[in-house]
Amino acid sequence: MAKVRACLQALQFTENLGFRRIFVEGDALTVIRKMKSTKEDKSVIGMVIRASKDKVETFEEIEFCYIPWEVNAAAHGLAQEGKWFESAKYWIEDAPLRVEELAQRTDDYCN
């Protein structure tokens, strides 16, 4: 449930910032598959998937890509950095250097 909620929160955040074209990477294969599917989701996470898909409609262009956990080190680096904060933090331009270095490793995975 946490991964699908994180997806919805990311979509809401990017929409609020005015982004119209986005690329969503994630290591939760189930969430990525459900977001790409045109079928109605009746699973436990179905309501959050539906809300996420409603957000998808607000973008001009959006792509979802599965990145295996082993490759998605940047997300885990962000999670490690985030543990030190009491409230949610968003890095819009410059992420912590360690996380930027990890993100470079996934650049070609979905392309």
C-alpha positions, 0 to 999 in steps of 0.5 A, a space after each residue: 500500500 505504501 508504494 501505491 500511495 507514494 505513486 499517487 503523492 508523486 503524481 499530485 506533487 508534479 501536477 501541483 508544480 505544473 509539470 505536464 510531461 513526466 516519467 515515473 520510475 518505480 521498483 513496485 512491479 505490481 503498481 507499475 503494471 496496474 498503472 499501465 493496465 486498462 482493466 478495472 482494479 478490484 484489489 485492496 489497492 484499487 481505490 488508490 490505483 483509481 485515484 492515481 489513474 485519475 491524476 494521470 489524465 491531467 498530464 499531456 504525457 506520462 510514462 511508467 517504467 519498472 526499475 528492479 530494486 537492485 537498480 533503483 538505488 536512488 529511491 532507496 538513497 532518498 528514503 535513507 536521507 528522508 529518515 532524518 526528517 520529521 516531515 516530508 521533504 521534496 527535492 525539486 532541483 538539487 537532491 543530496 549529492 549521494 542520491 544524484 550519484 545513485 540516480 545516474 546509474 538508472 539513466 539508461 534502464 528505461 530508455 
